[in-house]
Amino acid sequence: MDNLKFVQLLRGLYEKALHHPVQIEDLQGENVIERLKIDSLIALQLIITIEKAFSVVIDDDELAIQMIDNPSRLYEFVNKQ
């Protein structure tokens, strides 16, 4: 999956979890959790949704949070699976 298609799909997942529009720019770089004001419950929902959407399992909770906070890491992880 190319990066643009991945980001567009990820954007939809974030919008669904947050219940408001998310700009693609909001998903670039680090500190996405802070930028989008994601709390722990939303983070858990995002992890589950991402695992289902991309057919992956993220066993390490700390790694999962890092991937939500920096979608580039998530993209690399998904492409390695």
JOWO-V859956 format. One line per field, one symbol per residue. phi: phi as a letter, one per 40 degrees, with the letter a starting at -180 (. if undefined). burial: + if it has 9 or more other ideal C-beta (glycine too) atoms within 8 Angstrom, else -. Layout:
# JOWO-V859956
phi = ???
burial = ???
This chain:
# JOWO-V859956
phi = .cccccccccdcccccccgacbcdccbcgbgcdcdcfcccccccccdcccdccbfbbbcccccccccccadcccdcccccc
burial = -----++++++-+++-++---+-+-++----++--+-+---++-+++-+++----+-+----+++++++++-+++-++---
